[in-house]
Amino acid sequence: MVAPSCGALRVWVWGSGQGVGGLLCLVSKPFCTAAAASKPLDAQQLAERLRAQKQEQKAKKMRVLTNPVQRRVQELVRFTQQLQRVHPNVLAKALSQGIVHQDKDLVVINKPYGLPVHGGPGVQLCISDVLPILAKMLHGHKAEPLHLCHRLDKETTGVMVLAREKEVAHQVQELFRTRQVAKKYWAITVHVPVPSAGVVDIPIIEKEVPGQQQHHKMTLSPSYRMDSGKMVRVRTSRNARVAVTQYQVLSSTVSSALLELQPVTGVKHQLRVHLSFGLDCPILGDHKYSDWNRLAPQKLSVGTLRKLGLPQSKARHIPLHLHARQLVLPALGSRKEELSLVCRLPRYFAHTLSRLGLKMPSQEPNRDDKAGPLGAQ
């Protein structure tokens, strides 16, 4: 095989001198053949080129981070989307490192933000997809897939119970169905509910929202309405479902609050609907139920936006601040005592509390400093 060669090319070019002798002159220029020009890089050259590319990308990223708004948006995206587009094995590993409790019957995980429990149109990755992988990581390659005992909305974080066997899953599902499981959620709301503690007992129904953006939402279906200053009972729709939510303010400022919610019933989007349409205190980051007539980013006050470090145009990046904080399961099978399961807050939730000046209850500190990969959300 002939080695690529380089030589000198002799050409006549126009000069800048005076007279005929300065018009043309003979020069020599080095040149390489096509084979020499396409010579592959050796390992050292390739490493240097890759290193230079990484440094250039890092420099670009640092230039973006000098803008405080862009830095804040990037922070929210990093906290809420880091596990939505990963390989199933990576998600299973992250879930295994954030396990809240496990015994011979149950495995309890801290569900990340933005991951649906079940698959569907447009869903690339969901919790149920990785249950076989998670079971093998925890109990060996011959382990049967774990089973879902209940569900949480895609945007809701917190306690999620899985069962090792299908029979145990059915037993836990029956406990949920018969309302024997005590549930506590934490939510950050826009506005402060009055009174600071109470019960919302208003049925909920699903309706179509007319207009240019036709869509369906859950909404209130009250049994009474005001007519000329008098309370009048209205006919209840057969499609309306009984919905009861107990709430209590844990901390508040002039324009926001940290609430503890205890749903007595389990209607779809119950907490979000009761808070937004029942108490006029939508959950921070609830871009669906903050406005009945349209689907649009939540509108926030200038003061709230300033505390969050965002303009209104970037409010769409704010995640839903609803966290399944605690579940209390009654005695089941060989376990003779009730089981209390508590999940730490996602990091973005804790950061928002700090930014808004809301305080964590002293009796339940958030142990986020020892969090694994899920704690980075």
Salt bridges, closest charged atoms under 4 A:
GLU75 OE1 - ARG72 NH1 2.24
ASP103 OD2 - HIS101 NE2 2.90
ASP105 OD2 - LYS104 NZ 3.44
ASP153 OD1 - ARG151 NH1 3.32
ASP153 OD2 - HIS269 NE2 3.76
GLU174 OE2 - ARG177 NH2 2.62
ASP227 OD2 - ARG225 NH1 3.89
ASP286 OD1 - ARG272 NH2 2.84
ASP291 OD2 - ARG294 NE 3.43
GLU364 OE1 - ARG325 NE 3.99
ASP368 OD2 - ARG347 NE 3.24
